[in-house]
Amino acid sequence: MGLVTSVRDYINRMLQDISGMKVLILDPETVSNVSIVYSQSELLQKEVFLVEMIDSISASNESMSHLKAVYLVRPTSENVQKLRYQLANPRFGEYHLFFSNLLKDTQIHILADSDEHEVVQQVQEFYADFVAGDPYHFTLNMASNHLYMLPAVVDPSGLQRYSDRVVDGIAAVFLALKRRPVIRYQRTSDTAKRIAQETAKLMYQQESGLFDFRRTESSPLLLVIDRRDDPVTPLLNQWTYQAMVHELIGLQDNKVDLRAIGSLPKDQQVEVVLSSEQDAFFKSNMYENFGDIGMNIKRMVDDFQQVAKSNQNIQTVEDMARFVDNYPEYKKMQGNVSKHVTLVTEMSKLVEARKLMLVSQTEQDLACNGGQGAAYEAVTDLLNNESVSDIDRLRLVMLYALRYEKENPVQLMQLFNKLASRSPKYKQGLVQFLLKQAGVEKRTGDLFGNRDLLNIARNMARGLKGVENVYTQHQPLLFQTMESITRGRLRDVDYPFVGDHFQQGRPQEVVIFMVGGTTYEESRCVALQNSTNSGIRFILGGTAVLNSKRFLMDLEEAQRISRSGSHMV
Amino acid sequence: MATRNRTLLFRKYRNSLRSVRAPMTDSKSGVGPVIEMASSSLLHPKRSYAPVSTEDPGSSRGGAVTVGLPPDWVDVSEEISVNIQRARTKMAELGKAHAKALMPTFGDGKEDQHQIESLTQEITFLLRKSEKQLQKLSAAGPSEDSNVRKNVQRSLATDLQFLSMELRKKQSTYLKRLRLQKEDGGDLEMNLNGSSSRADDDDFDDILFSEHQMSKIKKSEAISVEREKEIQQVVESVNELAQIMKDLSALVIDQGTIVDRIDYNIQNVASTVEDGLKQLQKAERTQRNGGMVMCASVLVILCFIMIVLLILKEIFL
């Protein structure tokens, strides 16, 4: 069962037993959880005629006692306080409270205390505490994502909150799947270790009754890893549809905000929805590369034009009748075609303006092939090129630095200097900070395929064979990790078990949680892996969904804090 | 998927705290008879419509807040949903009548036709009436109540549109099948006539030959008249459907678009309702200042003056 289905089931169950006109009250996080899997028209079918945020409910005094209130909120102390006030001055006839994660007894006590008018009919925990964008990919949309890069001493309470939120999210995923996993973590990451241990404590000690599910023959696996083990993937430019949209424009909760581009005519749609559940064209094209998408869109436009032409050619009464019958579908098709055409057009414009074909070729070479000298030449040329934007220059130098960290330090220094002189907004030392965080000493996995003999051989073979598409030759480190798990060869040294957990044989379900965020390239990798029927189902999750802009933002924020911290004595 | 019910624990705490608060609740007992909403749903199509019951809820609720009377527009929406339900049952009947009419019978089939026509008319009437009432649900003012009204309107509009489309589909399949049948039957008759005329041609004179011709012509005339009537029907129903769809399309949500997203609706509710209010005010102003209103009033005044003059003329002459 996919994650999208799980959240939908929760919402369906929540609404089905409550009859009459309802108002659904959400908080800023659950609104994302719900909006991404449930549509407004489906809510209307379930007689939910008003959706409000928990903040704005208190603002009005209008009594709507003919409505029943259904709350779906996170069990935070702020929400409980707001509920206290709202229960003491109830506006609605009945109150049904659903919390998206575990409630503490004290919180229940507080709520019971404020329910003087006894309007609360039920209090339940429905664990829909994650954003399920695709069936095998979830995110927690966390705001202060950069905290994982900092040592605990810098902001202990912040890191504790961060870790708590992650543990809550992971727990909700496993409760929704009704499984209790064996837990492993990446040894080199303190944050991953902490999260793995706290999750184990929650699942096996604190709430062991709740998590005591029917055992299957092999326990599922939870693997907690750190983004910094693969800093290359978020820095690369993407060429497959979903990843590309996120990289160039930005995809938030499966919505694209075209206002960010600012070059659209007035009557164009401002925001569009890209959801594999609702859009058949997107579902079949989300993992295809840009060239193939272009062809498929052209085909779609041709089909649509044929339909449009036949609609204009109305001669008999039958034609008229048929036109009116098919009008809603025609309108829907028209909307869909125009949405995809707009997106692809805008992305083509951006590719052209930023010379991304040129830049991306070098990026892919840096990520996949060898040759330090040639790489240095290529990067220098692009740094000198006027039409390359600042962020692309920064990315190129970072990729070079990550790969050739130890080779030819003189040339590396020259690149740093050139970057600083070319890009006025460049924060000094950001590349060095990245190396400190994710340099070759910090990484566990064989990111560039040059540590392990087997990987070196594989790379050489691939180089000889040639690649189908230069722009999509990179494979994220996650692919190797998944392969190791499939073969049962994930090294204990690198990825130890928590406590005395142990796994016999191969797991059949694996949840990989990446602290620091995932990318759509990685979710594509997981989806393709799942479709190979290897007998193992992978689910990927992270604290956020990154593109290069977001990753760099997190880096900058972490650098700023660590700098200001080091100045404090 | 796992869930956990905390209601028991909650009730336990609430009851224990209630005994602490007991002296307060006695003073706040029931505020007179209050109508409690029935448990069956208001607008759910599958459940039957049950009347509201009058009960004294003093025993179940110890406080001052009780379920009050819903606002007036809820009655309108209830009426619409009842009509929609009625239309739905009639559509089922219509389906059966269609099937019966299509079965080969020896009788004239006029009775079936009549029934089908009357059912179709009733359904169309119900749909039109519901659609007109739907417009009444529109509200002005950026209140939460207006959002609820708008959403109720949208939900009913979707149901109406779905029913209209279904009616159209049923009609068109029925007509298609009917035409096929008639053609087959007509062909059969034509063939019979043709073969008999060929056989008789050699035997009989021109008089009889022309008789056959006349009968053939009469038959084809009858068929074309019927054809015309059918086409007329189709045109009418297409027209009506187009009208309904045009009116409803403003209300119905396009699935899969941004308008169908819950988060989008929450953000935009405040701004669109304000915009709508401004538009309405502007429209009102332009209409008041409009030249049309001026012309109309001037004309009316002139008419009155003319009538007065006429009367005066009659009196003094």
Interface residues (C-beta under 8 A of the other chain):
Chain A: S6 D9 Y10 R13 S19 G20 M21 V23 V31 S32 V34 S35 Y38 S39 Q40 S41 L43 L44 Q45 E47 F49 L50 V51 E52 M53 S60 E62 S63 M64 S65 H66 L67 P90 G93 E94 L102 L103 D105 I108 H109 L111 A112 D113 D115 E116 H117 E118 V119 V120 Q121 Q122 V123 Q124 E125 F126 Y127 L175 A176 L177 K178 L210 F213 D253 K255 Q269 V270 E271 V272 V273 S275 Q278 D279 V317 M320 A321 V324 D325 Y327 P328 K331 K332 G335 N336
Chain B: M1 A2 T3 R4 N5 R6 T7 L9 F10 R11 Y13 R14 L17 R18 R21 M24 M37 S39 S40 S41 L42 L43 H44 R47 R61 G62 G63 A64 V65 T66 V67 G68 L69 P70 P71 V74 S143 E144 D145 N147 V148 N151 V152 R154 S155 T158 Q161 M165 R168 K169 S172 I231 V234 V235 V238 L241 A242 M245 I253 D254 Q255 G256 T257 I258 V259 D260 R261 I262 D263 Y264 N265 I266
